[in-house]
Amino acid sequence: MSSSGKIPRSARNIKIEVCCGGNCLGRGSQKVLDTLEKEFESAQMCGCLGNCGKGPNVLVDEKKILHYSNEHTVVERVKNKEGEMFKRFNEEELTDDFLNDI
């Protein structure tokens, strides 16, 4: 990050996906997306990422997932490269919340 507080142009191009499953939408993922779109050109909604009980979920560069995201802290968390390694879910990990989204 530069001294002006702006995000460097190279960081603005990372791929950011915000879950739009019913559970995450109910927990504020639209506000999270609106905030991210102001800072990152590539921010967009995506289908359910699983981990429904931990939403809103945000996937960064298809590698790291941020849980319990909110519009007040999400930009800083992305800039700090927070999150855990993302693993695609399997049938044993699916919850009732996830199944209701499909």
Number of C-alpha atoms within 10 A of each C-alpha: 11 7 6 6 7 10 16 12 12 8 14 19 14 16 16 24 22 28 25 24 24 19 23 26 17 12 18 18 26 19 16 24 24 13 18 22 16 11 17 20 15 14 24 17 17 14 13 20 23 24 19 23 16 14 26 29 30 31 24 21 13 15 12 18 24 22 19 16 23 21 16 11 11 20 20 12 14 20 13 10 13 15 16 12 12 15 12 8 11 8 6 6 11 13 13 10 17 18 11 10 14 9
